[in-house]
Amino acid sequence: MLTKKEIFIIILYIIGYFAAIYLIAWLIISISPFFIAAIVFVPWLIAALKDGAKV
């Protein structure tokens, strides 16, 4: 049988895991526009340099 202290520690672990998952999801959602811009920018830059543009 678990004591109240052990149950409290388990509940804190569960809350911590949910908080970590929420934080990771929030970071991915908030930073993803920068990743999309970087993914689009690199091929555009390579194509511009192949055409002889001075960047």
HUHUPE-V750151 format. One record per pair of residues at least 24 apart in sequence whose ideal C-beta (glycine too) atoms are under 6 Angstrom apart, sorted by the first residue. I is the first residue (numbers start at 1). J is the second residue. Records with the same first field share a line. If there is no record, write none. Layout:
BEGIN
I: J, J
END
This chain:
BEGIN
none
END
